[in-house]
């Protein structure tokens, strides 16, 4: 009988430890948002060059860990791309307004899709 009661205890301790570890890992992982956008360059502005400029200049705040797609899709002269950013970030302010301020290069921009990412 002694032997039988010992085993479940070891097991439950292991499970508790494992669960706590998992919860900590989940807490360390940032909740993210996926945003797809369209950017229309001004006439004469090279779309791929503009996308490179956007990637290097639109960096948001460090803690929001913005990540741009490596490459963009160019269709009818418009840039289509996506980025991920921290869920709590105001991406309109952090990203869209910054792109809007690139008045020399950008004619128009809009969000085509956005969603919270499931962990």
Secondary structure, DSSP 8 states (H G I E B T S, - for coil): -HHHHHHHHHHHHHHHHHHHHHHHHHHHS--EEEEEEEEEE-TT--HHHHHHHHHHH----GGG--EE-SS-EEETTEEEEEEEEETTS-HIIIIIHHHHT-TTTEEEEEEEEEEE---
